[in-house]
Amino acid sequence: MRNAAIKKIIEIGKLNKKIVFLSVDQSTGNDIELKKVLKERFIIEPISEANVIGMASGLSAEGYIPLIFNHATFNSRRCYEQILLDSSLQNFPIKLISNGAGFATSHLGPTHTSIDDVSLMRQIPNMNILVPSNAEEVSTLIPQVININKSFYVRLSKFGIPKFGLMPEKKFNLKSLVGKARIIHKNHKKLINDILIISNGVMTPIAIQVSDNLKTKIKISVLDMTTVKPLDGKNLISNVKKSKNILICEEHSIIGGLGSACIEYLIDKYPKYNIKNIYRVGVPDKFILKHGDQEGVLNYLKLDARSIEKKIFNIV
């Protein structure tokens, strides 16, 4: 996902002279080309997260489009006050391109697992949040992020081609739009789902695999909610209406993430609808001290396909 984002930024940066790329202590893998294309608009500021947000806000005030590239943990927690006050409060849009999100770098321990970043960003007015699931979708979304004059938090995981689960069909990735959810997989042709799985990021390919594995047993649709904020409430309600049970899957704390956003919307905007059959799988409310690769931690937390299938059998 990182490479897809950087290559698209380079492509657009050749033509759009307002783009300024600020790298904070993170290798882009394309530094030479970024320097060649953007020249003085490619800035490296190591271990200066808070200062960089101040710089980016100032650049935004002058009409530039600043993109801040950093690890997700440092692009959210470490510079939170500056994002809130220097950028959002002043209405100076910035684009936070956040690499290695979720458990992508869990081998480095709790300091490098960003399982609260969506919750933090949801608290900030004027902040849009995207959680794409693969490189093709990232390539589709980055031009929109640059062209929309609003702040964005873009949560990137480790693998451009999903390592866990099944890749969505290419047509879905190419039609990905900021602010729009869509059914990305359906294992039946009936009107009513036994289970509607709502997911994003690395959990969407896993959800697709679950749907495919159970296609002869349980009617499942997968609603990919790439944009967490602003939430696509219209599509959310439409698909909830057509489902007997809802299962929300996220590689994030169960507090404040995708599940919270969906449930809050349904309660606030559609209170008359019976939403008692909503279930969630996510990261429990505790420090995750398990070290290892992303797959191992997902398995440990029962966020793998097999564990989700077992939960679905218990639901239906």
C-alpha positions in Angstrom: 0.0 0.0 0.0 2.9 2.4 0.8 4.4 2.0 -2.6 1.0 2.5 -4.3 0.5 5.7 -2.4 3.9 7.1 -3.0 3.9 6.3 -6.8 0.5 8.0 -7.2 1.8 11.1 -5.3 4.9 11.2 -7.6 2.6 11.0 -10.6 0.4 13.8 -9.5 3.3 15.9 -8.1 4.8 16.2 -11.6 1.8 18.4 -12.6 0.5 19.8 -9.3 3.1 22.2 -8.0 1.1 22.8 -4.8 2.0 19.4 -3.4 4.5 19.3 -0.6 5.6 15.9 0.7 6.9 15.8 4.3 8.6 12.6 5.4 9.0 12.1 9.1 11.6 9.5 9.9 10.1 6.9 7.5 11.7 5.5 4.4 9.3 5.9 1.4 11.2 3.4 -0.8 11.1 6.1 -3.5 13.1 8.9 -2.0 15.3 9.4 -5.1 12.3 9.8 -7.4 10.5 12.0 -5.0 13.5 14.3 -4.8 13.8 14.3 -8.5 10.2 15.2 -9.2 9.3 17.4 -6.2 12.7 19.0 -5.6 12.4 21.4 -2.7 8.8 20.3 -2.2 10.2 17.0 -0.8 11.2 17.6 2.8 12.6 15.1 5.3 12.2 16.1 9.0 13.3 13.1 11.2 11.6 12.6 14.6 9.8 15.9 14.5 6.1 14.9 14.4 4.6 17.9 16.2 6.8 20.4 14.4 6.0 18.9 11.0 2.3 19.3 11.7 2.9 23.0 12.4 4.9 23.3 9.2 2.2 21.5 7.2 -0.5 23.7 8.7 1.5 26.8 7.7 2.0 25.5 4.2 -1.8 24.8 4.0 -2.5 28.4 5.1 -0.4 29.5 2.1 -2.4 27.4 -0.4 -0.1 24.3 -0.6 -1.3 20.7 -0.2 0.9 19.1 2.5 1.1 15.3 2.7 2.7 14.0 5.9 4.2 10.5 5.6 4.9 8.7 8.8 4.2 5.6 10.8 0.5 5.5 11.9 1.3 5.5 15.6 3.4 8.7 15.2 1.1 10.3 12.7 -1.8 10.1 15.2 -0.8 9.9 18.9 2.5 11.8 19.0 1.2 14.9 17.2 -2.4 14.8 18.2 -2.7 18.2 19.8 -1.0 19.9 16.8 -3.4 18.1 14.3 -6.3 19.3 16.4 -5.3 22.9 17.1 -2.8 23.9 14.3 -4.7 22.2 11.5 -8.3 21.4 12.1 -9.2 24.3 14.5 -7.7 26.7 12.0 -9.3 24.9 9.0 -5.9 24.4 7.3 -6.3 21.0 5.5 -3.5 18.4 5.8 -3.2 14.9 4.5 -1.8 12.3 6.9 -0.5 9.3 5.0 -0.1 6.8 7.8 2.0 3.7 7.1 2.2 0.4 9.0 -1.2 0.7 10.6 -2.9 -1.9 12.9 -0.6 -4.8 13.6 1.6 -4.4 10.5 4.7 -3.8 12.6 3.6 -5.7 15.7 7.0 -7.3 15.9 8.2 -3.9 17.3 5.7 -4.1 20.2 2.9 -2.0 21.6 4.6 1.3 20.7 4.2 0.5 17.0 0.7 -1.1 16.9 -1.8 1.6 16.0 -5.0 0.1 17.2 -6.5 3.4 18.5 -5.7 5.8 15.6 -9.2 5.7 14.0 -10.8 6.4 17.4 -8.5 9.4 17.9 -9.0 10.8 14.5 -12.8 10.5 14.7 -12.7 12.9 17.6 -11.3 15.7 15.5 -13.7 17.9 13.6 -13.0 18.4 9.9 -11.0 15.1 9.7 -11.9 12.5 7.1 -10.7 8.9 7.7 -9.9 6.3 5.0 -9.0 2.6 5.7 -8.3 1.0 2.3 -7.8 -2.7 1.9 -5.3 -3.0 -1.0 -2.9 -1.2 -3.3 -5.3 -0.8 -6.2 -7.8 0.9 -3.9 -5.1 3.2 -2.5 -4.1 4.3 -6.1 -7.8 5.1 -6.7 -8.2 7.1 -3.5 -5.0 9.2 -3.3 -6.0 11.5 -6.2 -9.3 12.1 -4.5 -7.6 12.8 -1.2 -5.3 15.4 -2.9 -8.1 17.1 -4.8 -10.6 17.4 -1.9 -9.8 20.5 0.1 -10.2 18.8 3.5 -8.0 17.0 6.0 -7.5 13.3 5.6 -6.1 10.5 7.8 -5.3 7.6 5.4 -4.6 4.4 7.3 -2.3 2.1 5.3 -1.4 -1.5 6.3 1.5 -3.6 5.2 0.6 -5.5 2.1 -0.6 -4.1 -1.3 -1.9 -7.5 -2.3 -3.7 -8.9 0.8 -1.7 -11.6 2.4 -4.6 -12.8 4.5 -7.9 -13.5 2.7 -9.1 -13.0 -0.9 -8.5 -9.9 -3.1 -11.6 -8.0 -4.1 -12.4 -7.9 -7.8 -10.5 -5.1 -9.6 -13.7 -3.4 -10.6 -14.5 -2.6 -7.0 -11.1 -1.1 -6.3 -11.2 1.1 -9.4 -14.6 2.5 -8.3 -13.7 3.2 -4.7 -14.9 6.7 -3.8 -14.3 8.8 -0.7 -17.4 8.8 1.4 -19.0 5.7 -0.2 -19.4 2.2 1.1 -20.3 -0.7 -1.2 -21.1 -4.3 -1.2 -17.8 -5.8 -2.4 -18.7 -9.5 -2.2 -22.0 -11.5 -2.0 -22.1 -15.3 -2.0 -25.8 -15.6 -2.9 -28.6 -14.1 -5.0 -31.3 -13.7 -2.4 -32.6 -10.4 -1.2 -32.0 -11.1 2.5 -28.6 -11.9 4.1 -28.2 -14.3 7.0 -25.1 -12.2 7.8 -23.9 -8.8 6.7 -20.2 -8.4 7.4 -19.1 -4.8 7.7 -15.3 -4.4 7.4 -12.4 -2.3 6.0 -8.6 -2.5 5.8 -7.0 -5.9 6.2 -10.3 -7.3 7.5 -12.1 -6.9 4.2 -10.1 -9.6 2.3 -10.6 -11.9 5.4 -14.3 -11.2 5.3 -14.4 -12.0 1.6 -12.7 -15.3 2.3 -15.2 -16.1 5.0 -18.1 -15.3 2.7 -16.6 -17.5 0.0 -15.8 -20.4 2.3 -19.4 -20.4 3.6 -21.2 -19.9 0.3 -23.0 -23.3 0.4 -24.1 -22.9 4.0 -24.8 -19.2 5.0 -26.0 -16.3 2.9 -23.4 -13.5 3.4 -22.7 -10.1 2.0 -19.6 -8.0 2.7 -20.0 -4.2 3.0 -16.7 -2.5 2.6 -16.6 0.7 4.7 -13.4 2.2 3.5 -14.5 5.7 4.6 -15.1 5.6 8.4 -15.7 9.4 8.5 -17.9 10.7 7.0 -19.8 7.4 7.3 -22.0 6.4 4.3 -25.1 6.1 6.4 -27.4 5.6 3.4 -25.7 2.4 2.3 -25.3 1.3 5.9 -29.0 1.5 6.7 -30.0 0.0 3.3 -27.9 -3.1 3.8 -28.7 -3.5 7.5 -32.4 -3.5 6.6 -31.7 -6.5 4.3 -29.8 -8.6 6.9 -30.9 -10.8 9.7 -27.6 -10.3 11.6 -24.7 -7.9 11.4 -21.1 -8.7 12.1 -18.6 -5.8 12.2 -14.9 -6.8 11.8 -12.0 -4.4 12.4 -8.3 -4.5 13.1 -8.7 -1.8 15.7 -9.9 -1.4 19.3 -13.6 -2.1 19.7 -13.7 1.3 21.4 -14.2 4.2 18.9 -13.5 2.5 15.6 -15.6 1.2 12.7 -18.0 -0.7 15.0 -18.6 2.3 17.2 -19.1 4.6 14.2 -21.7 2.2 12.6 -23.6 1.6 15.9 -23.7 5.3 16.8 -25.0 6.2 13.4 -27.8 3.6 13.5 -28.9 4.6 17.0 -28.8 8.4 16.2 -30.2 8.4 12.7 -32.4 5.3 12.6 -33.6 4.6 16.2 -36.8 2.9 15.2 -35.0 0.0 13.5 -34.3 -3.2 15.5 -30.5 -3.4 15.7 -30.2 -6.0 18.5 -28.6 -8.6 16.2 -25.3 -6.7 15.9 -22.0 -8.4 16.8 -18.4 -7.3 16.6 -14.9 -8.7 16.4 -12.0 -6.4 17.0 -9.2 -5.7 19.4 -10.2 -6.0 23.1 -9.9 -3.0 25.5 -6.4 -3.9 26.8 -2.8 -3.5 25.9 -1.8 -6.2 23.3 1.6 -7.4 24.5 1.7 -10.3 22.0 4.7 -9.7 19.6 5.2 -11.3 16.2 4.1 -10.9 12.7 0.7 -9.5 11.7 -0.9 -12.9 10.9 0.2 -14.4 14.2 -1.4 -11.5 16.2 -4.6 -11.6 14.2 -4.8 -15.4 14.9 -4.2 -14.8 18.6 -7.0 -12.2 18.7 -9.3 -14.5 16.7 -9.5 -12.1 13.8 -8.6 -14.8 11.3 -11.0 -16.3 8.8 -11.5 -19.6 10.7 -12.3 -17.9 14.0 -14.8 -15.6 12.3 -16.5 -18.5 10.7 -16.9 -20.1 14.1 -18.4 -17.0 15.4 -20.9 -16.8 12.5 -22.0 -20.4 13.1 -22.7 -19.4 16.7 -24.7 -16.4 15.6 -27.0 -18.1 13.0 
